[in-house]
């Protein structure tokens, strides 16, 4: 089985840089990483929705404390 050496990897990276350009490489890497993550999650059966906790509503006492402090400064 053939495994690429450092020279082959550099040549492939230069060709990708020439084809896509330096401005599109970050987007390309981000979409590639997102696709790999989604693939891994689908293969392992990991559900993203179950891992996320619902966000609590902001505490109203903080806003009244902030507004009271602002009133004192005026």
C-alpha positions in Angstrom: 0.0 0.0 0.0 1.3 3.4 -1.0 1.6 6.2 1.7 2.5 9.7 0.7 5.8 11.1 1.9 6.5 14.7 2.8 7.3 15.7 -0.7 4.1 14.3 -2.1 2.0 16.1 0.6 3.7 19.4 -0.3 3.0 19.0 -4.0 -0.6 18.2 -3.3 -0.9 21.2 -1.0 0.6 23.5 -3.7 -1.8 22.2 -6.3 -4.7 22.8 -4.0 -3.5 26.3 -3.3 -3.2 27.0 -7.0 -6.6 25.6 -7.8 -8.6 27.2 -5.0 -6.5 30.3 -4.1 -5.6 31.6 -0.7 -8.9 33.3 0.0 -11.0 30.1 -0.4 -8.8 27.8 1.6 -10.1 28.6 5.1 -13.7 28.0 3.9 -12.7 24.8 2.2 -11.0 23.6 5.4 -13.9 24.6 7.5 -16.5 22.8 5.3 -14.2 19.7 5.1 -13.9 19.6 8.9 -17.7 20.1 9.4 -18.4 17.3 6.9 -16.0 14.9 8.6 -17.5 15.7 12.0 -21.0 15.1 10.7 -19.9 11.8 9.1 -18.3 10.7 12.4 -21.4 11.6 14.4 -23.7 9.8 12.0 -21.5 6.6 12.0 -21.2 6.6 15.8 -24.9 7.4 16.3 -24.1 10.4 18.4 -27.1 12.8 18.4 -26.1 16.4 18.7 -29.5 17.6 19.9 -29.4 15.3 23.0 -26.0 16.6 24.1 -27.0 20.3 24.0 -28.7 21.7 27.1 -31.5 24.3 26.7 -30.3 27.7 27.5 -31.9 29.3 30.5 -33.6 32.7 30.3 -31.4 35.6 31.5 -31.9 36.5 35.1 -34.1 39.6 35.5 -32.5 40.6 38.8 -29.3 41.5 37.0 -31.0 44.0 34.7 -32.7 45.7 37.6 -29.5 45.9 39.5 -27.7 47.4 36.5 -30.4 50.0 35.9 -30.5 51.0 39.6 -26.7 51.5 39.5 -27.0 53.6 36.3 -29.7 55.7 38.0 -27.4 56.4 41.0 -24.6 57.6 38.7 -26.8 60.2 37.1 
